[in-house]
Amino acid sequence: MAISQTITGSRPGGIHPAGWLAAALLGIGLLYLGQAISLTQAALFLVGGALGVVLYHAAFGFTSAWRVFITDARGRGLRAQMIMLAVAVTLFFPALDAGSILGTSVSGFVAPIGVAVVVGSFLFGVGMQLGGGCASGTLFTAGGGNVRMVITLAGFILGSVIATHHVDWWWSQPAFDAVSLVSTFGLGGGLALSLALFAGIYGLTVAIEKRRHGALEKAPAGERAGWQRFLRGPWPLIWGAVGLAVLNFATLALAGRPWGITSAFALWGAKLFQFLGIDVGQWTYWQYAGNASALEGSIFADVTSVMNVGIILGALAAASLAGRFAPSLRIPFRPLLAAVIGGLLLGYGARLAFGCNIGAYFSGIASGSLHGWAWLIFGFLGNMAGVRLRPWFFGR
């Protein structure tokens, strides 16, 4: 059964009023954060908005790219991800090796590989295919007007906060020590190894696609040219790959750590639980110093939360510029059920695995963490399982 809320053309040649609302909220947010929190927080909000625009205009989806490769051996999306990662490590590794960028201390997302990462990334992978998106995909498509993805986001938040009640048990399970390729092999060795792995995966997708189809899939031709294409899209995937890598590096330079998404979902859910009278502060996860201060403080002081809101507003502005903001509430039951289940799996899996396709896969590999590669392997296996489950929910 087809999903009926897919965004379609709504106001060709014009800007939907929602776009003006997004622009106004972005402006108000910048002013508020700059005055009430810090100029750095305002800058990170702007980076989030830019990420939303890039994700939407390039339609840079991790979920669809993996599904198309699994079902049809088409690897254009996967190859774009390898280019994104190659640009990212080229930017990240020298900064991480130096330990600072223009006087700001920086560190990557480096985590151990264990049972929690294996189980969490697999569950997340299943959730990607049922929920219809990953962490970044959920945000930018929800911001672009996809109502079903708003349901997925709600499940994502609930699954995230539930996981914080259990995650201390999962993290106590057997695991290897965290490994950084930069620390282990040095700047040159870590960079060479990473680039070789990206090239290997890139070449493998080319070989598999040519064997199945005889030739590589051609990128769709853009309908617009020049500045109109830049403002209204669609963008080539390569623009999205480079844009995401550069903006992730900007996040590292401003926040002192890479781009992440899902810790904010756990925080939002925890604050909602507190509002309902559930004392989540007694849970072990919320007693760690950083998590405790986030729970006690304002959401506007949380970097990840501010960037997530920026992504939603940026995608909303992009959808309006493209004339494709047209939300619909007509969602059949089975796709709706898949959104709920997928969202719960996404949220729960992300907390177990120290992040999602952004925090663990993209930023983890960009940080030189071996757990990012483990996440890629088991997340991909989860996607394969999710693809097998999709026909029951979607009829295809």
C-alpha positions as CSV (number, residue, x, y, z in Angstrom):
1,M,0.0,0.0,0.0
2,A,1.4,3.3,-1.0
3,I,2.0,6.0,1.6
4,S,-0.4,8.8,0.8
5,Q,1.3,11.7,2.6
6,T,4.3,12.0,0.2
7,I,5.0,15.7,-0.5
8,T,3.9,16.9,-3.8
9,G,4.0,20.2,-5.7
10,S,1.9,22.7,-3.8
11,R,2.6,26.3,-4.9
12,P,4.8,26.3,-8.1
13,G,6.7,29.5,-8.5
14,G,5.7,30.8,-5.0
15,I,6.7,30.4,-1.4
16,H,4.3,28.6,0.9
17,P,3.4,30.8,4.0
18,A,5.1,28.1,6.1
19,G,8.4,29.2,4.6
20,W,7.9,32.8,5.8
21,L,7.1,31.3,9.3
22,A,10.3,29.2,9.2
23,A,12.4,32.3,8.2
24,A,10.8,34.3,11.0
25,L,11.5,31.6,13.6
26,L,15.0,31.2,12.4
27,G,15.6,35.0,12.8
28,I,13.9,35.1,16.2
29,G,15.9,32.1,17.3
30,L,19.2,33.7,16.2
31,L,18.5,36.9,18.1
32,Y,17.3,35.1,21.3
33,L,20.2,32.6,21.4
34,G,22.7,35.3,20.6
35,Q,21.5,37.4,23.5
36,A,20.3,34.9,26.1
37,I,22.7,32.0,25.6
38,S,25.8,32.8,23.5
39,L,26.9,33.8,20.0
40,T,28.3,30.3,19.6
41,Q,24.9,28.8,20.3
42,A,23.3,31.1,17.8
43,A,25.9,30.1,15.2
44,L,25.1,26.4,15.9
45,F,21.4,27.1,15.4
46,L,22.3,28.6,12.0
47,V,24.4,25.6,11.1
48,G,21.4,23.4,12.0
49,G,19.3,25.4,9.6
50,A,21.9,25.0,6.9
51,L,21.9,21.3,7.5
52,G,18.1,21.2,7.0
53,V,18.4,23.0,3.7
54,V,21.2,20.7,2.5
55,L,19.4,17.5,3.6
56,Y,16.1,18.6,1.9
57,H,17.4,20.0,-1.3
58,A,19.8,17.1,-1.9
59,A,17.2,14.6,-0.6
60,F,20.2,13.1,1.1
61,G,18.6,10.0,2.8
62,F,20.6,7.2,4.4
63,T,17.5,4.9,4.6
64,S,16.5,5.1,0.9
65,A,20.1,4.8,-0.3
66,W,20.6,1.6,1.7
67,R,17.2,0.2,0.7
68,V,17.8,0.8,-3.0
69,F,21.2,-0.9,-2.8
70,I,19.7,-3.9,-0.9
71,T,16.7,-4.4,-3.2
72,D,18.0,-3.3,-6.5
73,A,21.8,-3.1,-6.3
74,R,21.8,0.6,-7.1
75,G,24.7,2.2,-5.2
76,R,24.6,5.9,-6.2
77,G,23.4,6.9,-2.7
78,L,26.0,4.7,-0.9
79,R,28.8,6.2,-3.1
80,A,27.6,9.7,-2.1
81,Q,28.0,8.6,1.5
82,M,31.5,7.4,0.9
83,I,32.4,10.8,-0.7
84,M,30.8,12.5,2.3
85,L,32.9,10.5,4.7
86,A,36.1,11.0,2.7
87,V,35.7,14.8,2.8
88,A,34.8,14.6,6.5
89,V,37.9,12.6,7.6
90,T,40.1,14.9,5.5
91,L,38.8,17.8,7.5
92,F,38.4,16.1,10.9
93,F,41.6,14.1,11.3
94,P,44.1,16.9,11.3
95,A,42.0,18.9,13.8
96,L,41.5,15.9,16.1
97,D,45.2,15.1,15.9
98,A,46.1,18.7,16.9
99,G,43.4,18.7,19.5
100,S,42.1,22.2,18.7
101,I,40.7,24.5,16.0
102,L,41.7,28.1,16.3
103,G,42.2,27.8,20.0
104,T,39.0,25.8,20.6
105,S,39.6,22.3,22.1
106,V,38.0,19.6,20.0
107,S,37.4,15.9,20.5
108,G,35.6,13.2,18.4
109,F,32.9,10.7,19.2
110,V,34.9,7.6,20.1
111,A,33.1,4.7,21.8
112,P,33.7,1.0,22.7
113,I,32.5,-1.8,20.5
114,G,30.3,-4.3,22.4
115,V,27.0,-6.0,22.7
116,A,25.2,-2.6,23.1
117,V,26.6,-1.3,19.8
118,V,25.8,-4.5,17.9
119,V,22.2,-4.8,19.2
120,G,21.5,-1.1,19.1
121,S,22.7,-0.5,15.6
122,F,20.8,-3.5,14.3
123,L,17.6,-2.3,15.9
124,F,18.2,1.1,14.5
125,G,18.6,-0.4,11.1
126,V,15.3,-2.2,11.3
127,G,13.7,1.0,12.5
128,M,15.1,3.0,9.6
129,Q,13.1,0.8,7.1
130,L,9.9,0.6,9.1
131,G,10.0,4.3,10.2
132,G,10.9,5.5,6.8
133,G,13.9,7.5,7.8
134,C,17.0,7.7,10.0
135,A,17.7,10.4,12.6
136,S,18.6,13.2,10.0
137,G,15.9,11.9,7.6
138,T,13.2,12.0,10.2
139,L,14.0,15.6,11.1
140,F,14.3,17.0,7.6
141,T,11.3,15.2,6.1
142,A,9.1,16.1,9.2
143,G,10.2,19.7,8.7
144,G,9.4,19.4,5.0
145,G,5.8,18.5,5.7
146,N,5.8,14.7,5.9
147,V,3.1,14.0,8.6
148,R,4.0,10.3,8.8
149,M,7.5,11.3,9.8
150,V,6.1,13.4,12.6
151,I,4.6,10.2,14.0
152,T,8.0,8.5,13.6
153,L,9.7,11.3,15.4
154,A,7.2,11.0,18.3
155,G,8.1,7.2,18.5
156,F,11.8,8.1,18.2
157,I,11.5,10.4,21.3
158,L,9.6,7.8,23.3
159,G,12.0,5.0,22.4
160,S,15.0,7.2,23.3
161,V,13.8,8.0,26.8
162,I,12.7,4.4,27.5
163,A,16.2,3.3,26.5
164,T,17.7,5.7,29.1
165,H,16.0,3.6,31.8
166,H,17.8,0.4,30.5
167,V,21.0,1.6,28.9
168,D,23.2,1.2,32.0
169,W,22.6,-2.5,31.8
170,W,23.3,-2.7,28.1
171,W,26.5,-0.7,28.5
172,S,27.7,-3.1,31.2
173,Q,27.7,-6.0,28.8
174,P,30.9,-7.2,27.2
175,A,32.8,-4.7,25.0
176,F,36.2,-4.0,23.6
177,D,38.0,-0.8,24.5
178,A,37.3,2.3,22.3
179,V,39.8,2.5,19.4
180,S,40.7,5.7,17.5
181,L,42.3,5.3,14.2
182,V,44.0,8.7,14.6
183,S,45.5,7.7,18.0
184,T,46.4,4.1,16.9
185,F,47.8,4.7,13.4
186,G,48.7,8.4,13.5
187,L,47.3,11.2,11.3
188,G,48.7,9.8,8.0
189,G,48.0,6.2,8.8
190,G,44.5,6.7,10.0
191,L,43.7,8.9,7.0
192,A,45.2,6.5,4.5
193,L,43.3,3.5,6.0
194,S,40.0,5.4,6.1
195,L,40.3,6.6,2.5
196,A,41.2,3.1,1.3
197,L,38.1,1.7,3.0
198,F,35.9,4.3,1.5
199,A,37.4,3.7,-1.9
200,G,36.9,-0.1,-1.5
201,I,33.2,0.3,-0.6
202,Y,32.8,2.8,-3.5
203,G,34.4,0.3,-5.9
204,L,32.4,-2.6,-4.6
205,T,29.1,-0.8,-5.2
206,V,30.2,0.0,-8.7
207,A,31.1,-3.6,-9.4
208,I,27.8,-5.0,-8.0
209,E,25.7,-2.4,-9.8
210,K,27.4,-3.0,-13.2
211,R,27.1,-6.8,-12.7
212,R,23.3,-6.5,-12.0
213,H,22.4,-3.8,-14.5
214,G,25.3,-3.5,-17.0
215,A,25.8,0.2,-16.3
216,L,25.6,2.7,-13.5
217,E,22.4,4.6,-12.8
218,K,22.5,8.1,-14.1
219,A,21.8,11.0,-11.8
220,P,18.4,12.7,-12.6
221,A,18.7,15.9,-14.5
222,G,17.9,19.1,-12.6
223,E,14.8,21.0,-13.6
224,R,16.4,24.4,-12.7
225,A,19.7,26.0,-13.4
226,G,22.0,28.6,-11.7
227,W,20.9,30.3,-8.5
228,Q,17.3,29.0,-8.8
229,R,18.5,25.5,-8.4
230,F,20.6,26.5,-5.4
231,L,17.7,28.1,-3.7
232,R,14.9,25.8,-4.8
233,G,16.6,22.5,-5.5
234,P,16.9,19.8,-6.3
235,W,20.6,19.5,-5.7
236,P,23.0,16.8,-7.0
237,L,23.9,14.2,-4.3
238,I,27.5,15.3,-4.4
239,W,26.5,18.8,-3.2
240,G,24.7,17.2,-0.3
241,A,27.7,15.0,0.5
242,V,30.2,17.9,0.6
243,G,27.7,20.2,2.3
244,L,27.1,17.8,5.2
245,A,30.8,17.1,5.7
246,V,31.7,20.8,5.8
247,L,28.8,21.6,8.1
248,N,29.7,18.7,10.4
249,F,33.2,20.2,10.6
250,A,31.7,23.6,11.3
251,T,29.9,21.9,14.3
252,L,33.2,20.5,15.5
253,A,34.8,23.9,15.3
254,L,32.0,25.7,17.1
255,A,30.8,23.0,19.7
256,G,34.2,21.3,20.2
257,R,32.6,18.0,19.1
258,P,30.9,16.6,16.0
259,W,27.3,16.7,14.9
260,G,24.8,14.5,16.8
261,I,21.1,14.3,16.9
262,T,19.5,11.6,19.1
263,S,20.7,12.7,22.6
264,A,18.3,15.6,22.2
265,F,15.4,13.2,21.6
266,A,16.2,11.4,24.9
267,L,16.3,14.8,26.6
268,W,13.0,16.0,25.2
269,G,11.3,12.8,26.2
270,A,12.9,13.0,29.7
271,K,11.6,16.5,30.2
272,L,8.1,15.4,29.1
273,F,8.3,12.5,31.6
274,Q,9.3,14.9,34.3
275,F,6.3,17.1,33.4
276,L,4.1,14.1,33.8
277,G,5.5,13.4,37.3
278,I,8.0,10.6,36.4
279,D,11.3,11.2,38.2
280,V,13.7,10.2,35.4
281,G,16.5,12.0,37.3
282,Q,16.9,8.8,39.4
283,W,17.8,6.7,36.4
284,T,21.5,6.1,36.0
285,Y,21.8,7.6,32.6
286,W,20.5,11.0,33.9
287,Q,23.0,11.0,36.8
288,Y,26.1,11.3,34.5
289,A,27.4,14.8,34.8
290,G,26.7,16.0,31.3
291,N,23.2,14.4,31.1
292,A,22.3,15.7,34.6
293,S,23.1,19.3,33.7
294,A,21.2,19.0,30.4
295,L,18.2,17.6,32.3
296,E,18.3,20.5,34.8
297,G,19.0,23.2,32.3
298,S,17.1,24.9,29.5
299,I,16.7,23.0,26.2
300,F,17.9,26.2,24.5
301,A,21.3,25.7,26.2
302,D,21.6,22.2,24.7
303,V,23.6,22.2,21.5
304,T,22.0,19.2,20.0
305,S,18.4,20.4,20.7
306,V,19.1,23.8,19.2
307,M,20.6,22.3,16.1
308,N,17.7,19.8,15.7
309,V,15.2,22.7,15.8
310,G,17.4,24.5,13.2
311,I,17.3,21.4,10.9
312,I,13.5,21.2,11.1
313,L,13.1,24.9,10.3
314,G,15.8,24.8,7.6
315,A,14.0,21.9,5.9
316,L,10.6,23.7,6.2
317,A,12.1,26.8,4.5
318,A,13.7,24.6,1.8
319,A,10.4,22.8,1.1
320,S,8.6,26.1,0.9
321,L,11.2,27.5,-1.5
322,A,10.9,24.4,-3.6
323,G,7.1,24.7,-3.7
324,R,6.7,21.2,-2.2
325,F,5.2,21.9,1.2
326,A,1.9,20.1,1.1
327,P,1.3,18.0,4.3
328,S,-1.6,15.4,4.3
329,L,-3.2,13.6,7.2
330,R,-4.2,10.7,5.0
331,I,-2.0,7.9,6.4
332,P,-3.2,4.3,6.0
333,F,-3.2,2.1,9.2
334,R,-0.3,-0.2,8.4
335,P,2.2,2.6,7.4
336,L,1.1,4.4,10.5
337,L,1.8,1.4,12.6
338,A,5.2,1.0,10.9
339,A,6.0,4.6,11.8
340,V,5.2,4.0,15.5
341,I,7.2,0.7,15.7
342,G,10.0,2.1,13.6
343,G,10.3,5.2,15.7
344,L,10.5,3.2,18.9
345,L,13.3,1.0,17.4
346,L,15.2,4.0,16.2
347,G,15.1,5.7,19.6
348,Y,15.9,2.7,21.6
349,G,18.7,1.5,19.3
350,A,20.4,4.9,19.1
351,R,20.8,5.1,22.8
352,L,22.3,1.6,23.0
353,A,24.7,2.2,20.2
354,F,26.1,5.6,21.3
355,G,24.3,7.3,18.5
356,C,22.5,7.0,15.2
357,N,23.5,7.2,11.6
358,I,24.8,10.7,12.3
359,G,26.3,10.5,15.8
360,A,27.7,7.0,15.5
361,Y,28.1,6.3,11.8
362,F,28.9,9.6,10.2
363,S,30.5,11.5,13.1
364,G,31.9,8.3,14.6
365,I,33.8,7.4,11.4
366,A,34.7,11.0,10.9
367,S,36.2,10.9,14.4
368,G,38.2,7.8,13.5
369,S,36.3,5.6,15.9
370,L,36.2,1.9,15.2
371,H,32.7,1.8,16.6
372,G,31.5,3.8,13.7
373,W,32.5,1.0,11.4
374,A,30.8,-1.6,13.6
375,W,27.7,0.6,13.5
376,L,27.8,0.6,9.7
377,I,28.0,-3.2,9.5
378,F,25.3,-4.1,12.0
379,G,23.1,-1.1,11.0
380,F,23.3,-2.3,7.4
381,L,22.3,-5.8,8.5
382,G,19.4,-4.3,10.4
383,N,18.3,-2.5,7.2
384,M,18.4,-5.8,5.4
385,A,16.0,-7.3,8.0
386,G,13.8,-4.1,7.8
387,V,13.5,-4.4,4.1
388,R,12.2,-8.0,4.5
389,L,9.5,-6.7,6.9
390,R,8.4,-3.7,4.7
391,P,6.0,-5.6,2.4
392,W,3.7,-6.4,5.3
393,F,3.4,-2.7,6.2
394,F,3.6,-1.1,2.8
395,G,2.6,-3.8,0.4
396,R,5.9,-3.6,-1.5
